[in-house]
Amino acid sequence: MSFFNYDEGYYTGNNKQHLNLSLYAWETIQADMFTFKNGSLSGFLNRIFHYYHPLAEASVSLAVQKYSDELNELLASVCGDQKTKEKIANELINQKKKFLIKKNQSYEKGHPFKFWLNNSNCEYLSGEYSECKEELFYSTRGQYIKSVIEEYTRLPYVQRELVYFQESITIMKLAINKKMQLRIQTDQNSIYSVYPYKILCDPLSTTNYLVGYSKTYNSSANEKQPCSFKISALQSIKIEKSKSAFLKKAEKEKIETILNVQGVQFMVGNTVEEIKVKLSSDGVYKYQRFTHLRPRLVEIQDDNIFVFRCTPAQAEFYFFKFGEDAQVISPLTLRNKFKSMYQKSVKIYSAPPSQ
């Protein structure tokens, strides 16, 4: 079965699709398109639907089947006659089905538009031999697509990132399991050979990273180093099937130590140092409030000098926004870098505003 009916005045057997998203969903889609550098609305929506509909509760038939399988497996280990257990299962499954239908009907309208379904999604939704069964729960194809997209936009950002980059993440997981090297190209057009170890997100779950060891691609001279790459910053990724990526126990332990001390965001190109920063009273207040990328405090010395153990990069990312409320005391290299950046900013703002 599939969707072969009229939706908003036109036949849904073709690729043209009308959608009316809530304003929240529309704004989230626009933000993700910008972040993921995807300028095609049709391309973005097709990609999200393709990767997310098998996982979404908006796919009621799939969600109910999964729930039913889990429930039957659970009840199989419970004492009692089969008839009673079947009655309990059916009642719970019906409640789950009603809940999902009500949830999918709750999304507001707010931004109407049209886009083009790609052939793969169109075939799944409206093909003659499609296995899609969602027409049992939605009167139109557009209602089903809307529910999938609305559900996606309500995921935390880090989970939406995993959906959008699912193809790359599948390749990474295969390489990790099979202990094979990856050839990656960053958005700066640098190419590396990577010995993948794990896929991790930062402590506050804001970004996903590929963690492992890397070296410049096709270079035998440089030794592989611990690394972390933002998954969203990778231009391409490919498995090098003939090249092993086996990591020794000591190499794994080294990565875990770096992760514990520096964090996944600051693994590359920096070593942990003692960094002293003098904070004003407003600076102390900001330090208490701003938790994102906050460095680890070691001690507070006289005259409100705070001592941290972190990488210079972390201190730069965190304290630069404090302005006059944070003065780097040491190391001198970091202090001079702050001074140079602030001087450049003053120069820009001292000139008349450009049109």
Salt bridges, closest charged atoms under 4 A:
ASP32 OD2 - ARG160 NE 2.69
GLU57 OE2 - LYS96 NZ 3.16
GLU57 OE1 - LYS103 NZ 3.20
GLU150 OE2 - LYS146 NZ 2.77
GLU150 OE1 - ARG154 NH1 2.71
GLU251 OE2 - LYS224 NZ 3.06
GLU256 OE2 - LYS198 NZ 2.88
ASP303 OD2 - LYS278 NZ 2.92
GLU316 OE1 - LYS337 NZ 2.78
ASP325 OD2 - LYS286 NZ 2.92
